[in-house]
Structure formats: C-alpha cells, structure tokens
C-alpha cells in the first residue's frame, strides 16, 4: 500500500520548476484573458479611440506589450533567478 502524504510533507511548487509547455500554457491563458478584456471592455465601450497606436480588432502594439508583460517574466525571470542563486555575488 502506498504511503499517504501529509499536508506538512508536501513542498511548494514554483514557476521555475514547471516544464516549458506548462509555462507557455499559463502564459496563453493570461494572454487570452487580455484579449477577452480588450474585446469586451475596450472595443465595445469605444475606449480604443483614446489609445494611441491601438488598432481595433487586429494585433497591435498594445497586444505586443501585453504579450511581453506576460511571457517575458513567466519564461525568463525563473531562469534569471536560478542563475543568480547558482552564482551569488
């Protein structure tokens, strides 16, 4: 019979420990949330008229910025932190 894990014996899982596919899937979920917000709030209420460089219903600089804000920290920050821990100053 397998051992039962107790609540105190489980370790916390960090983003750095996730495989790349899981990190990309999490990033796509966040980006999908941005696209839904963009379509429901910005496009329908007319706020897009007041956003510089915004193109309605097409990929624009705002989408690129959102993708950068989501994927860069999600993919690169854990690698940077692991390197920093490996080589302390």
C-alpha positions as CSV (number, residue, x, y, z in Angstrom):
1,X,0.0,0.0,0.0
2,X,1.5,3.4,-1.0
3,X,2.4,6.0,1.7
4,X,-0.1,8.8,2.2
5,X,1.4,12.3,2.1
6,X,0.6,14.5,4.9
7,X,-0.1,18.2,4.5
8,X,3.3,19.2,6.1
9,X,5.3,16.9,3.8
10,X,4.3,18.5,0.5
11,X,6.7,21.0,-0.9
12,X,5.6,24.2,-2.7
13,X,5.9,24.1,-6.5
14,X,7.4,27.2,-8.0
15,X,7.1,28.5,-11.6
16,X,10.7,27.7,-12.2
17,X,10.1,24.1,-11.6
18,X,7.3,23.9,-14.2
19,X,8.1,22.4,-17.6
20,X,8.3,24.8,-20.6
21,X,5.0,23.6,-22.0
22,X,3.2,24.4,-18.7
23,X,4.7,27.9,-18.6
24,X,3.6,28.5,-22.2
25,X,0.1,27.2,-21.4
26,X,-0.2,29.5,-18.4
27,X,1.0,32.4,-20.5
28,X,-1.6,31.7,-23.2
29,X,-4.3,31.6,-20.6
30,X,-3.2,35.1,-19.3
31,X,-3.0,36.4,-22.9
32,X,-6.4,35.0,-23.7
33,X,-7.7,37.0,-20.6
34,X,-6.2,40.1,-22.1
35,X,-7.8,39.5,-25.5
36,X,-11.2,39.0,-23.9
37,X,-10.8,42.2,-21.8
38,X,-9.8,44.0,-24.9
39,X,-12.8,42.9,-26.9
40,X,-15.4,43.2,-24.2
41,X,-14.3,46.5,-22.5
42,X,-12.0,48.4,-24.9
43,X,-13.6,47.7,-28.2
44,X,-17.3,47.7,-27.1
45,X,-17.1,50.8,-25.0
46,X,-15.1,52.9,-27.6
47,X,-12.1,53.3,-25.4
48,X,-9.9,52.3,-28.4
49,X,-10.3,55.8,-29.8
50,X,-8.3,57.2,-26.9
51,X,-5.5,54.7,-27.0
52,X,-2.5,55.8,-29.2
53,X,-1.3,53.1,-31.7
54,X,-4.4,50.9,-31.0
55,X,-5.9,49.1,-34.0
56,X,-9.4,47.8,-33.4
57,X,-9.9,44.0,-33.9
58,X,-6.3,43.5,-35.1
59,X,-3.0,42.6,-33.4
60,X,-1.4,45.9,-32.4
61,X,1.3,47.4,-30.2
62,X,-0.9,47.1,-27.2
63,X,-1.2,43.3,-27.8
64,X,2.5,43.1,-28.2
65,X,3.1,44.9,-24.9
66,X,0.6,42.7,-23.1
67,X,2.3,39.6,-24.5
68,X,5.7,40.9,-23.4
69,X,4.5,41.7,-20.0
70,X,3.1,38.2,-19.7
71,X,5.6,35.9,-21.3
72,X,8.9,37.7,-20.5
73,X,8.6,37.4,-16.7
74,X,7.0,34.0,-17.0
75,X,9.7,32.5,-19.1
76,X,12.9,34.5,-18.4
77,X,12.6,35.5,-14.7
78,X,12.8,32.0,-13.3
79,X,15.9,31.3,-15.3
80,X,17.5,34.5,-14.2
81,X,16.7,33.8,-10.5
82,X,18.1,30.2,-10.8
83,X,21.3,31.6,-12.3
84,X,21.5,34.3,-9.5
85,X,21.2,31.6,-6.8
86,X,23.8,29.4,-8.5
87,X,26.3,32.3,-8.6
88,X,25.8,34.5,-5.6
89,X,27.7,37.8,-5.6
